[in-house]
Amino acid sequence: MRIESEQTVYLKDYAPTPYRIVSVELDFKILEESTRVRAQLTIEPRKKTAPGTPLVLNGDELKLDSVALDGAPLKQSAYASDPNSLTLVEPPHRRFVLETEVTLKPEANTKLMGLYRSGGTWCTQCEPEGFRRITYYLDRPDILAPFKVRMSAPKAVAPVLLANGNLVDQGELGDGTHFAVWEDPFLKPAYLFALVAGDLGSIKDSFTTMSGREVELGIYCAHGKEAECTYAMDSLKRSMAWDERRFGREYDLDVFNIVAVSDFNFGAMENKGLNIFNDRLVFAKPETATDANYHGIERVIAHEYFHNWTGNRITCRDWFQLCLKEGLTVFRDQEFTSDERSRPVQRIHDVQNLRTSQFPEDGGPLAHPPRPDSFREINNFYTTTVYEKGAEIVRMLATLLGEAGFRKAMDLYFERHDGDATTIEAFIKVFEDSSGRDLSQFVTWYLQAGTPQIGVSDNYDAASQTYTLTLTQKVDPTPGEPTKKPLLIPVRFGLIGPNGSPMGWNGVSGGTVEGDLILLEGDSATLTFTGVANKPVPSLFRGFSAPVKVSTNLGQAELLFLARHDSDPFNRWDALQTASIALIANAAQGKAWSDAEVDALRAALVDTLDNPDLDDAFKAQALSIPAETVVSRNIGRDVDPDAVSEARKALIAALVSPVSDKLAAAYAALGTNAPYSPDAGQAGRRSLRNGLLSLLVAGSAQGAALAAQQFHDATNMTDRYAAMAISAHHWTADAPALLGEFRTRFAGDPLVFDKWLTASAQAPDHEVIERMRAILAAPDFPKTNPNRLRSLLGSFVMSNPTQFARVDGAGFRFITEAVVEIDKVNPQVASRILTGFRILPILETSRREAGLEALRALKEQHSLSRNVGEILDRILAG
């Protein structure tokens, strides 16, 4: 295997650059065939920089056209340049101005990093290290400077010219071209630079801040898509108002613009004042977008807006601190959605995502701390550990400090670090200073990989009316971390009495308890509660108060008791999930369930459905049977995906068959002819109805026909797509025809095509790989578009375990072959798809060896990018 130039970067080697950039002026001359970039950088040495120290600027595939210092062209002996760097051999030991000029070919930039062209529109993506593909620069997040940008382009092809900051000048140049000048007065790192030029439609609005300033809002998109941007605009305005209410954060520029593009490696990018979005997270109308799409738009619009303060005004000192901005901002967007919709349901969504994506990452060869101490390719660390686990760490801080204490700490954070490129240590210090708490143990959450495993045992003594609860913690070894330190784990809890009511106690000893919070600080803690009148059932980790796996001595009867009586909605849902997982996992390993166990679980599910105090969205979550991937992760080793799949199907059939008429009646009663709205109430109703449809298709004779009928009768994409996807997932007799009709009906819409690709890739039949090969081989399949590739291949590796992990290795070989081709044009997408192989350690021997064989062949037979090479080596070393 040949891998692109490799160099491991270590956190311990961090040092400030010898020089700092004081200000940046850029001039872009955009033409159809090329773009010329002139950069004028005002630079000065730091106080400790010795005279004669070379200045080394980063580049990536650049060709230098000219270079000058203080207006005078540099002699060739005074500098050295290649595509990856520009070095001034002996710069002046004073402030000076460096001017460079390079020529770019955006049309040929398939990596979609730096300046590239998408559907005729020029746009940029600079995080993490894309700015060096635009001009030579100190391309690090700790280099902060104000930017002034002048752009010119032919007006016929690019009437819209946008950049960061405020528009300060614009005009005509007399030769069919025009120009615009944008100025961003706030210090920012180069990764937040953005530029867009093209022929775009738009919608406009405004927002009045809490201090009375009016901010112009714009969303730019392909012509004809303007009406599909209205929900995104509404989400933006609600986000701005929420951030003022909840965190006191007011927007700071005169304009805020969003641009939707079709070719984008990420979901969106928080560039200061000019967010660039993958169009799938902007466009929505009922005929083509699902409730999940609307929810995703709302969440990501909020996320990128919230970055204005947690990421832009305060940014990262280095890329090792990535979770400082991302984990904190994910927490903020989760809180926003919880306030806008259903807090319990949002919490369930967050934990489902954590368990299905981050826990596997933490438990496999790709495990790494939220703040890693080294990397070869920083793009590979935009992970669920950084984002989702990072958010859970912030949530634990909020739990420890309480709502008022957390707000006090955040106010201090904004006051102390506005305009800084800072670190995790500085963030934790703010919470210590504001609260008086010692958080030296808590910081280990950021520094240590792995998911804590919590053991729970209890005992009740009726004679003394004492209840003893013992908690233990351990974290298994992860790559590079053979030993682990105990973590500070907040356990929100309650005790429930035999009648289902909360149970009190007179006192507690043996551990740290603060109100309804147990603080587990060591390897174990035994707490003794006195004055407990009856044996309670413990409700632990309420609201999922820490990102841990819990093993208890609770049997099915106690779990189902919690499902009926726990006042914490998350634990009610989790109890049903745990009971279902146990039955499926045991059956997959040869231990059959009893009729009594199935009857009890069915009764609890029906009680949940009939409970008038629960909202529809929560019921939909509670009635869902855990996915095969979730069950497999709970088994943990020697997993046979076929056995898990068959056990899950059998349990659903056993649960549904006796009550199929009741479920069908409930499904019918939830139907409505009301005009579509994405609001939480309607979305919850549709979620429950489609959840019932999924159970009926899997477990009754009438389900397949109901799905086909819903597909044809549907008046919105949520119901139509659900009917098709459910049919495809269970591969009913109607599935091929429904997939074909869906593809024909929506042939002209790329984002709906993604939905078809996802449903197609998740079909569990043995012909799915050949169908995917045919899709990829079609002449009109856009092989360079990240959305299309993720929808097909990403869905397959993450959500179709029986076919991806086939015992004959066909699924593994199919993906490695696809990765080879994708890696040639977009290494980021290729490496993300390859992460699906993290499943290997839990598979039974024959499947695991088939996966390793495919990976070894990939390594031995192909030249690979740094992105793919790093992921491949880490999995093989697993």
C-alpha positions in Angstrom: 0.0 0.0 0.0 1.1 3.5 -0.7 -0.4 6.2 1.4 -0.1 10.0 0.8 2.6 11.7 2.9 2.0 10.8 6.6 3.0 12.8 9.6 1.5 12.2 13.1 0.7 15.4 14.9 0.9 15.4 18.7 -0.8 17.7 21.2 2.3 17.8 23.3 4.2 19.5 20.5 1.8 22.5 20.3 3.6 25.8 20.2 2.6 29.3 19.0 3.9 30.2 15.6 6.9 32.5 15.4 4.8 35.0 13.5 1.3 36.2 13.7 -1.0 37.6 11.0 -2.4 41.0 11.9 -4.8 41.5 9.1 -5.8 39.9 5.8 -6.9 41.4 2.5 -7.9 39.1 -0.3 -8.8 39.9 -4.0 -10.5 37.2 -6.0 -10.9 37.5 -9.8 -13.3 34.7 -10.7 -13.5 33.6 -14.3 -15.1 30.5 -15.9 -11.8 28.8 -16.5 -9.8 29.8 -13.4 -9.7 32.0 -10.4 -6.9 34.3 -9.5 -6.3 35.0 -5.8 -4.2 37.9 -4.5 -3.5 37.9 -0.8 -2.1 40.8 1.2 -1.1 39.6 4.7 0.1 42.0 7.3 2.5 40.0 9.5 4.7 40.6 12.5 7.1 38.5 14.6 6.1 37.5 18.1 8.1 39.1 21.0 10.1 35.9 21.6 10.9 35.2 17.9 14.6 35.5 17.2 15.7 37.6 14.2 16.2 35.5 11.0 13.6 32.9 12.0 12.0 31.6 8.7 8.3 32.1 8.1 6.6 29.0 6.8 3.1 29.3 5.3 0.9 26.3 4.5 -0.3 25.4 1.0 -2.0 22.5 -0.6 -1.8 21.9 -4.3 -1.0 25.6 -4.9 1.2 27.1 -7.7 2.8 30.4 -6.8 2.5 33.1 -9.5 4.2 36.0 -7.7 5.4 37.1 -4.3 6.3 40.5 -2.9 7.3 42.0 0.4 6.3 45.6 1.2 5.4 46.1 -2.4 8.8 44.9 -3.8 9.1 41.5 -5.7 11.1 39.0 -3.7 14.3 37.6 -5.1 14.2 33.9 -5.7 16.9 33.5 -3.1 14.7 35.0 -0.4 12.0 32.4 -0.5 11.3 28.8 -1.4 7.9 27.5 -2.6 6.3 24.2 -3.5 2.6 23.2 -3.7 2.5 22.6 0.0 4.4 25.5 1.5 5.9 29.0 1.0 8.9 29.8 3.1 10.5 33.3 3.6 14.1 32.5 4.4 14.8 35.5 6.6 11.8 37.9 7.0 12.2 41.4 8.5 12.1 41.5 12.2 9.3 44.0 12.2 5.8 44.3 10.9 5.7 43.8 7.1 3.2 43.1 4.3 3.5 39.9 2.3 1.7 39.8 -1.1 1.2 36.6 -3.0 -0.8 35.6 -6.1 -1.9 32.1 -7.1 -4.2 30.7 -9.8 -6.9 28.1 -8.9 -9.0 25.7 -10.9 -12.2 25.3 -8.8 -13.9 23.3 -11.5 -11.4 20.5 -11.1 -11.5 20.4 -7.3 -13.4 17.2 -6.5 -12.1 17.1 -2.9 -14.6 19.8 -2.2 -12.1 21.5 0.1 -10.9 25.1 -0.5 -12.6 26.9 -3.4 -14.6 24.6 -5.7 -17.6 24.8 -8.0 -21.0 23.2 -7.3 -23.7 23.3 -9.9 -22.3 26.4 -11.4 -21.8 28.2 -8.1 -18.3 28.9 -6.7 -18.1 28.2 -2.9 -15.6 27.4 -0.2 -15.1 24.9 2.6 -12.2 25.7 4.8 -12.6 23.6 8.0 -10.3 22.2 9.0 -7.5 22.8 6.6 -9.1 24.0 3.3 -7.9 27.6 3.3 -4.4 26.5 2.4 -5.9 25.3 -0.9 -6.9 28.9 -1.6 -3.7 30.8 -0.7 -0.5 30.4 1.3 -1.3 31.1 5.0 -0.7 30.2 8.6 -3.6 27.8 8.4 -4.2 27.1 12.1 -7.2 27.9 14.3 -5.0 30.0 16.7 -4.1 32.5 14.0 -6.9 35.1 14.4 -7.2 38.2 12.1 -9.8 40.5 10.6 -10.5 39.8 6.9 -11.4 42.2 4.0 -12.4 40.5 0.8 -12.8 41.9 -2.7 -14.5 39.7 -5.3 -15.1 40.3 -9.0 -16.8 38.0 -11.5 -18.8 38.0 -14.8 -22.2 39.3 -13.7 -24.0 37.0 -16.2 -22.8 33.9 -14.4 -22.3 35.2 -10.9 -24.7 38.1 -10.1 -24.5 37.2 -6.4 -21.1 37.8 -4.6 -21.0 36.9 -0.9 -18.3 36.7 1.8 -18.0 37.0 5.6 -19.0 40.1 7.4 -20.7 43.2 6.2 -21.0 44.4 2.6 -19.1 47.7 2.4 -18.8 48.4 -1.4 -20.1 47.1 -4.7 -20.3 48.2 -8.3 -19.8 47.6 -12.0 -16.5 47.3 -13.7 -17.6 48.1 -17.3 -16.5 44.9 -19.0 -19.5 42.7 -18.0 -18.0 42.1 -14.6 -18.9 43.5 -11.2 -17.4 43.5 -7.8 -18.2 43.4 -4.1 -16.2 44.1 -1.0 -17.0 42.4 2.3 -15.4 43.3 5.6 -15.5 41.2 8.7 -14.3 43.2 11.7 -14.2 40.3 14.1 -11.0 38.3 14.6 -11.4 34.8 13.1 -9.2 31.9 12.0 -8.9 31.0 8.3 -11.1 27.9 8.7 -14.1 30.3 9.1 -13.4 32.1 5.8 -16.2 31.8 3.2 -16.9 33.0 -0.3 -19.8 32.3 -2.6 -20.3 33.5 -6.2 -23.1 32.4 -8.5 -26.5 32.9 -10.1 -28.7 32.2 -7.1 -32.3 32.8 -6.0 -33.0 34.0 -2.5 -35.5 34.7 0.2 -35.0 37.6 2.6 -36.2 38.5 6.1 -35.0 40.4 9.1 -34.5 39.9 12.9 -34.5 42.5 15.6 -32.1 41.7 18.3 -32.7 42.2 22.0 -30.8 45.5 21.9 -33.0 46.8 19.0 -30.6 46.3 16.1 -32.1 45.0 12.8 -30.2 42.2 11.1 -30.8 41.4 7.5 -31.3 37.7 6.9 -30.9 35.9 3.5 -31.0 32.3 2.3 -29.6 31.8 -1.2 -30.3 28.7 -3.3 -30.8 27.4 -6.8 -33.5 29.3 -8.7 -36.9 27.7 -8.2 -36.1 26.4 -4.8 -36.9 29.6 -2.9 -40.2 28.4 -1.5 -38.5 25.3 0.0 -36.3 27.6 2.2 -39.1 29.1 4.3 -38.8 26.5 7.1 -35.1 27.1 7.3 -35.7 30.8 7.6 -38.3 30.3 10.4 -35.8 28.0 12.2 -33.1 30.6 11.9 -35.2 33.3 13.5 -36.4 31.0 16.3 -32.7 30.1 16.9 -31.7 33.7 17.2 -34.5 34.5 19.7 -33.7 31.3 21.7 -30.0 32.1 22.1 -30.9 35.5 23.5 -33.4 34.0 26.0 -31.4 31.0 27.1 -27.8 32.2 26.9 -28.0 36.0 26.5 -26.2 35.8 23.2 -27.0 38.5 20.6 -26.0 38.4 17.0 -23.2 40.9 16.1 -23.1 41.6 12.4 -25.5 43.6 10.2 -26.3 40.6 8.0 -26.6 36.8 8.3 -26.6 34.7 5.1 -27.0 31.1 4.4 -26.2 29.4 1.1 -27.5 26.0 0.0 -25.2 24.0 -2.3 -25.6 20.4 -3.6 -22.0 19.2 -3.3 -20.8 19.4 0.3 -18.7 17.1 2.4 -20.4 18.0 5.7 -23.9 18.9 6.8 -23.2 22.6 7.1 -20.4 25.1 8.0 -20.6 27.9 10.5 -18.5 30.5 8.6 -18.8 33.9 10.3 -22.0 35.5 9.0 -22.1 33.3 5.9 -23.1 29.7 6.7 -22.8 27.3 3.8 -25.2 24.3 3.9 -25.7 21.0 2.2 -29.0 21.6 0.5 -30.6 18.6 2.1 -30.5 20.6 5.3 -32.3 23.7 3.8 -34.9 22.5 1.3 -38.2 21.3 2.5 -41.8 21.0 1.3 -44.4 18.4 2.4 -44.4 16.5 -1.0 -40.6 15.8 -0.9 -39.4 16.2 2.8 -40.2 14.0 5.7 -40.8 15.0 9.3 -37.2 13.8 10.0 -36.0 16.3 7.3 -37.8 19.2 8.9 -36.5 18.2 12.3 -32.9 18.0 10.8 -33.2 21.4 9.2 -34.4 23.0 12.4 -31.6 21.3 14.4 -28.7 22.1 12.0 -29.8 25.6 11.3 -29.7 26.2 15.0 -26.4 24.4 15.5 -24.5 26.5 12.9 -26.1 29.7 14.2 -25.1 28.9 17.8 -21.5 28.5 16.6 -21.4 32.2 16.2 -20.5 32.4 19.9 -19.4 28.8 20.6 -17.0 28.3 17.8 -16.5 31.7 16.1 -16.3 34.4 18.7 -14.6 31.8 20.9 -12.7 29.2 18.9 -10.3 26.4 19.3 -6.6 26.9 20.0 -5.8 23.8 18.0 -7.7 20.9 16.4 -7.2 18.7 19.4 -9.7 21.0 21.1 -12.4 20.3 18.4 -14.9 19.0 21.0 -14.7 22.4 22.8 -16.7 24.0 20.0 -18.6 21.0 18.6 -19.6 19.2 21.8 -20.8 22.5 23.4 -22.7 23.5 20.3 -24.4 20.1 19.9 -25.5 20.4 23.6 -26.9 23.8 22.7 -28.8 22.6 19.6 -30.2 19.6 21.6 -31.5 22.0 24.2 -33.0 24.3 21.6 -34.9 21.4 20.0 -36.0 20.1 23.4 -37.5 23.5 24.2 -39.1 23.8 20.7 -40.5 20.2 20.7 -40.7 17.4 23.2 -37.9 17.3 25.7 -38.3 13.5 26.6 -38.5 12.5 22.9 -35.5 14.7 22.0 -33.6 13.0 24.8 -34.5 9.6 23.5 -33.3 10.6 20.0 -30.0 11.9 21.4 -29.3 8.7 23.3 -30.3 6.5 20.4 -27.8 8.3 18.2 -25.2 8.0 20.9 -25.8 4.3 21.4 -25.9 3.3 17.8 -23.0 5.5 16.6 -20.7 6.6 19.5 -20.8 3.6 21.7 -19.6 1.3 18.9 -16.9 3.8 18.1 -15.8 3.9 21.8 -15.8 0.1 21.9 -13.9 -0.7 18.8 -10.6 0.0 16.9 -11.5 3.6 16.2 -11.9 4.6 19.9 -10.3 7.9 20.9 -10.8 10.4 23.7 -13.1 13.4 23.0 -9.8 15.3 23.0 -7.3 13.1 21.3 -3.6 13.5 21.9 -2.5 12.7 18.3 -3.8 12.4 14.7 -2.5 11.8 11.2 -5.5 13.2 9.4 -7.7 15.7 11.3 -10.7 15.1 9.0 -11.0 11.6 10.5 -11.7 13.1 13.9 -15.0 14.7 13.0 -16.6 11.8 14.9 -19.5 11.0 17.1 -17.1 10.9 20.0 -16.2 14.6 19.5 -19.7 15.7 18.8 -22.2 13.5 20.6 -20.0 12.4 23.5 -18.7 15.9 23.7 -22.3 17.1 24.2 -22.9 14.5 26.9 -19.9 15.8 28.8 -21.3 19.3 28.7 -24.7 18.0 29.8 -23.0 16.4 32.8 -21.6 19.7 33.8 -25.1 21.2 33.6 -26.4 18.4 35.7 -23.6 18.9 38.3 -24.1 22.7 38.5 -27.8 23.0 38.0 -29.5 25.3 35.6 -28.6 28.6 37.4 -25.0 27.4 38.0 -24.5 26.4 34.4 -25.8 29.7 33.1 -23.5 31.5 35.5 -20.5 29.5 34.2 -21.4 30.1 30.6 -21.7 33.8 31.2 -18.2 33.8 32.6 -17.0 31.7 29.7 -18.3 34.3 27.2 -16.9 37.2 29.2 -13.5 35.7 29.8 -12.8 34.2 26.4 -14.5 36.3 23.8 -12.0 36.7 20.9 -9.8 33.8 22.1 -8.6 30.6 20.6 -8.8 28.5 23.8 -8.7 25.0 25.3 -10.6 22.4 27.2 -8.7 23.2 30.3 -9.7 26.9 30.1 -13.3 25.8 29.6 -13.3 23.6 32.7 -11.5 26.3 34.7 -14.5 28.6 34.1 -16.8 26.1 35.7 -14.5 25.6 38.6 -14.2 29.4 39.2 -17.9 30.1 38.9 -19.0 27.2 41.1 -16.2 26.6 43.5 -16.1 22.9 42.6 -13.0 20.9 42.0 -13.4 19.4 38.6 -9.9 17.9 38.2 -11.4 14.4 38.1 -14.2 15.4 35.8 -11.8 16.5 33.1 -10.9 12.8 32.6 -14.0 12.5 30.5 -12.3 14.6 27.9 -9.0 12.7 28.1 -10.0 9.1 28.2 -11.6 6.9 25.5 -14.2 4.1 26.2 -17.7 3.9 27.6 -17.9 3.3 31.3 -19.8 0.1 32.3 -21.8 0.5 35.5 -22.7 -2.5 37.6 -25.7 -2.2 39.9 -26.7 -4.5 42.8 -29.1 -3.8 45.7 -30.5 -5.3 48.9 -33.4 -4.5 51.1 -33.6 -5.4 54.8 -37.2 -5.2 55.9 -36.4 -5.5 59.6 -34.2 -2.4 59.7 -36.0 -0.7 56.8 -32.7 -0.1 55.1 -32.0 -0.3 51.4 -28.4 -0.8 50.1 -27.4 0.2 46.6 -24.0 -0.7 45.2 -22.6 0.9 42.1 -19.3 -0.1 40.4 -17.6 1.4 37.3 -15.0 0.1 34.9 -13.8 1.1 31.4 -12.3 -1.6 29.2 -8.9 -1.0 27.5 -9.0 0.9 24.2 -6.3 1.3 21.6 -3.3 3.0 23.3 -5.0 3.1 26.7 -4.6 -0.2 28.5 -5.5 1.2 31.9 -8.2 3.6 32.9 -8.9 6.1 35.6 -12.2 6.2 37.5 -14.5 8.9 36.3 -16.8 11.3 38.2 -20.2 10.0 37.1 -23.4 11.9 38.0 -26.3 9.4 38.6 -29.7 11.0 38.7 -32.0 8.6 40.6 -35.2 7.9 42.4 -36.7 5.0 44.4 -40.1 3.7 43.4 -42.4 2.0 45.9 -44.6 -1.1 45.3 -47.6 1.1 44.4 -45.7 2.9 41.7 -45.2 6.1 43.8 -41.9 7.8 44.6 -40.4 6.5 47.8 -38.5 8.7 50.3 -35.9 7.9 52.9 -34.7 9.4 56.2 -31.0 9.4 55.6 -28.2 8.0 53.4 -24.6 7.1 54.2 -21.6 5.6 52.3 -21.4 7.9 49.4 -22.0 11.4 48.0 -25.7 12.2 47.4 -26.8 15.7 46.4 -30.6 15.8 46.3 -31.6 13.4 43.5 -28.0 13.0 42.4 -25.5 10.3 43.4 -21.9 11.2 42.6 -19.9 8.0 41.7 -16.3 9.1 42.2 -14.4 5.8 42.7 -14.4 2.3 41.4 -17.3 1.6 43.6 -19.7 3.1 46.1 -22.2 1.4 48.5 -25.0 3.7 49.7 -27.3 2.8 52.5 -30.7 4.5 52.7 -32.5 4.4 56.0 -36.2 4.8 56.7 -37.3 3.0 53.5 -40.7 1.6 54.3 -40.8 -1.1 51.5 -38.5 -2.7 49.0 -38.1 -0.1 46.2 -37.2 -0.5 42.6 -34.3 1.8 41.7 -34.6 4.2 38.8 -31.1 5.1 37.9 -29.5 7.5 35.4 -32.7 9.3 34.9 -32.7 11.4 31.7 -29.5 9.4 30.9 -27.5 11.6 33.3 -24.2 10.1 32.1 -23.1 8.3 28.8 -22.6 4.9 30.3 -23.7 1.3 29.9 -25.7 -0.1 32.8 -25.9 -3.7 34.0 -28.4 -4.3 36.8 -29.9 -7.3 38.6 -33.4 -6.1 37.6 -35.5 -8.8 36.0 -38.1 -8.4 33.4 -40.9 -7.9 35.9 -39.1 -5.0 37.5 -38.1 -3.5 34.1 -41.8 -3.6 33.0 -42.8 -2.1 36.4 -40.5 0.9 35.6 -42.0 1.1 32.1 -45.4 1.6 33.7 -44.6 3.7 36.8 -41.3 5.6 36.5 -41.9 9.3 36.5 -38.8 9.8 34.3 -39.9 9.4 30.6 -36.5 8.4 29.4 -36.3 5.5 31.9 -39.8 4.3 31.0 -38.7 4.0 27.4 -35.3 2.5 28.3 -36.9 -0.2 30.5 -39.0 -1.4 27.5 -35.9 -1.3 25.3 -33.8 -3.3 27.8 -36.5 -5.9 28.2 -36.8 -6.3 24.5 -33.1 -6.5 23.9 -32.7 -9.2 26.5 -35.3 -11.4 24.8 -33.8 -11.0 21.3 -30.2 -11.4 22.5 -31.0 -14.5 24.4 -32.9 -16.1 21.5 -30.1 -15.2 19.1 -27.7 -17.2 21.4 -30.0 -20.2 21.6 -32.0 -19.4 24.8 -35.7 -19.4 24.0 -38.1 -17.0 25.7 -41.1 -18.1 27.5 -44.7 -17.3 26.6 -45.0 -15.5 29.9 -42.1 -13.2 29.1 -43.6 -12.3 25.7 -47.1 -11.8 27.2 -45.7 -9.5 29.9 -43.8 -7.4 27.3 -46.8 -7.2 25.1 -49.0 -6.1 27.9 -46.6 -3.3 28.8 -46.5 -2.1 25.2 -50.3 -2.1 24.9 -50.6 -0.2 28.2 -48.2 2.4 26.7 -50.3 2.7 23.6 -53.5 3.1 25.6 -52.1 5.6 28.1 -53.8 8.9 27.5 -51.2 10.8 29.5 -48.4 10.0 27.0 -47.9 12.0 23.8 -47.9 10.3 20.4 -44.2 11.0 19.7 -43.2 9.3 23.0 -45.5 6.3 22.3 -43.9 5.9 18.9 -40.5 5.6 20.6 -41.7 3.3 23.3 -43.3 0.9 20.9 -40.2 0.6 18.7 -38.4 -2.7 18.9 -34.6 -2.2 19.2 -32.7 -2.5 15.9 -30.5 -5.4 15.0 -27.4 -3.3 15.4 -28.4 -2.2 18.9 -29.0 -5.9 20.0 -25.7 -7.0 18.4 -23.8 -4.3 20.4 -25.5 -5.5 23.6 -24.4 -9.1 22.9 -20.9 -7.7 22.4 -19.0 -10.7 20.9 -19.3 -13.6 18.6 -22.4 -12.0 17.0 -24.2 -13.8 14.1 -26.2 -11.0 12.4 -28.5 -13.6 10.8 -29.4 -15.1 14.1 -30.1 -11.6 15.6 -32.3 -10.7 12.6 -34.3 -13.9 12.9 -34.7 -13.6 16.6 -35.9 -10.0 16.2 -38.4 -11.0 13.5 -39.7 -13.8 15.7 -40.2 -11.6 18.7 -42.1 -9.0 16.8 -44.4 -11.7 15.3 -45.0 -13.1 18.8 -45.8 -9.7 20.2 -48.0 -8.5 17.4 -50.0 -11.6 16.3 -52.4 -11.7 19.3 -53.1 -8.0 19.1 -52.8 -7.3 15.4 -56.5 -6.2 15.1 -56.1 -3.8 18.0 -52.9 -2.3 16.4 -54.5 -2.0 13.0 -57.5 -0.2 14.6 -55.1 2.2 16.3 -53.3 2.7 13.1 -56.5 3.5 11.2 -57.7 5.9 14.0 -54.5 7.9 13.6 -55.2 8.7 10.0 -56.1 12.3 9.1 -57.0 14.4 6.2 -55.7 17.6 7.8 -53.3 19.7 5.7 -49.7 18.8 6.4 -47.8 20.7 9.1 -44.3 19.8 10.4 -45.3 20.9 14.0 -44.5 18.6 16.8 -48.1 17.4 17.4 -48.7 16.3 13.8 -45.2 14.9 13.5 -45.8 12.8 16.6 -49.1 11.5 15.3 -47.5 10.4 12.0 -44.5 8.9 13.9 -46.8 6.7 16.0 -48.9 5.7 13.0 -45.9 4.7 11.0 -44.4 2.9 14.0 -47.6 0.8 14.2 -47.4 0.1 10.5 -43.8 -1.2 10.9 -45.0 -3.6 13.6 -47.9 -4.7 11.5 -45.7 -5.3 8.4 -43.2 -7.3 10.5 -45.7 -9.3 12.6 -49.1 -9.7 10.8 -50.6 -10.9 7.6 -52.3 -7.6 6.9 -49.3 -5.4 7.3 -47.8 -5.6 3.8 -51.1 -4.6 2.2 -51.6 -1.7 4.6 -48.1 -0.4 3.7 -48.8 -0.6 -0.1 -52.1 1.2 0.4 -50.5 3.9 2.5 -47.9 4.4 -0.2 -50.4 5.0 -2.9 -52.8 7.1 -0.7 -50.1 9.3 1.0 -50.4 13.1 0.7 -47.0 13.8 2.1 -43.5 12.4 1.9 -43.4 11.3 5.5 -46.1 8.7 5.0 -45.1 7.7 1.5 -41.5 7.2 2.3 -42.3 5.3 5.5 -44.5 2.9 3.6 -41.8 2.3 1.0 -38.9 2.0 3.5 -40.8 -0.3 5.8 -41.8 -2.5 2.9 -38.2 -2.6 1.6 -36.7 -3.2 5.1 -38.9 -6.3 5.4 -38.7 -7.1 1.7 -42.4 -7.7 1.2 -43.8 -8.9 -2.1 -44.7 -5.3 -2.9 -41.3 -3.8 -2.1 -39.7 -4.0 -5.6 -42.8 -2.4 -7.2 -43.0 0.4 -4.6 -39.3 1.1 -5.0 -39.7 1.3 -8.7 -42.7 3.6 -8.6 -41.1 5.9 -6.1 -38.0 6.2 -8.3 -40.1 7.0 -11.3 -42.3 9.5 -9.5 -39.5 11.5 -8.1 -36.9 11.1 -10.8 -36.0 14.8 -11.1 -35.3 15.5 -7.4 -31.8 14.6 -6.1 -32.8 14.8 -2.4 -35.7 12.4 -2.9 -33.3 10.2 -4.9 -31.2 10.0 -1.7 -34.3 8.6 0.1 -34.7 5.9 -2.5 -31.0 5.1 -2.3 -31.3 4.7 1.5 -34.3 2.4 1.3 -32.7 0.4 -1.5 -29.5 -0.1 0.5 -31.3 -1.3 3.6 -33.2 -4.1 1.9 -32.1 -7.3 3.6 -32.5 -9.7 0.6 -29.5 -11.5 -0.9 -29.7 -9.5 -4.2 -29.1 -6.1 -2.7 -25.4 -6.0 -3.4 -25.9 -6.6 -7.1 -28.7 -4.0 -7.2 -26.3 -1.5 -5.6 -23.6 -2.4 -8.1 -26.0 -1.6 -10.9 -27.0 1.7 -9.3 -23.3 2.8 -9.1 -22.6 1.6 -12.7 -25.5 3.7 -14.1 -24.1 6.4 -16.4 -26.1 9.1 -14.7 -25.2 8.2 -11.1 -23.3 11.2 -9.7 -20.2 9.4 -8.3 -18.7 12.7 -7.0 -21.7 13.8 -4.9 -21.2 13.1 -1.2 -25.0 12.9 -0.5 -25.6 10.2 -3.1 -22.6 8.1 -1.9 -23.5 8.4 1.8 -27.2 7.6 1.1 -26.3 4.4 -0.7 -23.1 3.1 0.7 -23.2 4.7 4.2 -26.8 3.4 4.7 -25.6 -0.1 3.7 -22.7 -0.4 6.0 -24.4 1.2 9.0 -28.0 -0.2 8.7 -27.9 -3.6 6.8 -25.8 -5.9 9.0 -27.0 -9.2 7.5 -25.8 -8.2 4.1 -22.8 -6.0 4.9 -21.5 -8.8 7.2 -22.4 -11.7 5.0 -20.4 -14.8 5.9 -19.1 -15.1 2.3 -17.5 -11.7 2.6 -19.4 -10.2 -0.4 -20.6 -7.2 1.5 -17.1 -6.4 2.8 -15.5 -6.7 -0.7 -18.2 -4.6 -2.3 -17.5 -1.7 0.1 -13.7 -1.9 -0.2 -14.0 -1.9 -4.0 -16.2 1.2 -3.8 -13.9 2.9 -1.4 -10.9 2.5 -3.8 -12.8 4.4 -6.5 -14.3 7.1 -4.2 -10.9 7.7 -2.6 -9.5 8.9 -5.9 -11.9 11.9 -6.0 -13.0 12.5 -2.4 -10.9 10.9 0.4 -13.2 12.3 3.2 -16.2 10.5 1.9 -14.2 7.3 1.3 -12.8 7.3 4.9 -16.2 7.8 6.4 -17.7 4.9 4.6 -14.8 2.7 5.6 -15.5 3.3 9.3 -18.4 0.8 8.9 -15.8 -1.9 9.4 -15.6 -1.0 13.1 -18.2 -3.7 13.5 -15.6 -6.4 13.0 -14.5 -7.0 16.6 -18.0 -8.1 17.8 -18.6 -10.5 14.9 -18.3 -14.3 15.0 -15.0 -15.6 13.7 -15.8 -16.4 10.1 -17.4 -13.1 9.4 -14.7 -11.2 11.2 -12.0 -13.0 9.2 -13.8 -12.2 5.9 -13.9 -8.5 6.8 -10.2 -8.5 7.7 -9.3 -10.3 4.5 -11.1 -7.6 2.5 -9.2 -4.9 4.4 -5.9 -6.6 4.0 -6.5 -6.7 0.2 -7.3 -3.1 0.2 -4.1 -2.2 2.0 -1.9 -4.4 -0.1 -3.2 -3.8 -3.6 -4.0 0.0 -3.7 -2.6 3.4 -3.3 -4.7 5.2 -0.7 -5.2 8.7 0.6 -4.0 9.7 4.1 -7.7 9.8 5.2 -8.4 6.2 4.2 -5.0 4.9 5.2 -5.3 6.1 8.8 -8.8 4.5 9.2 -7.6 1.3 7.6 -4.5 1.0 9.8 -6.5 1.7 13.0 -9.1 -1.0 12.2 -6.5 -3.6 11.3 -4.5 -2.8 14.4 -7.8 -3.1 16.4 
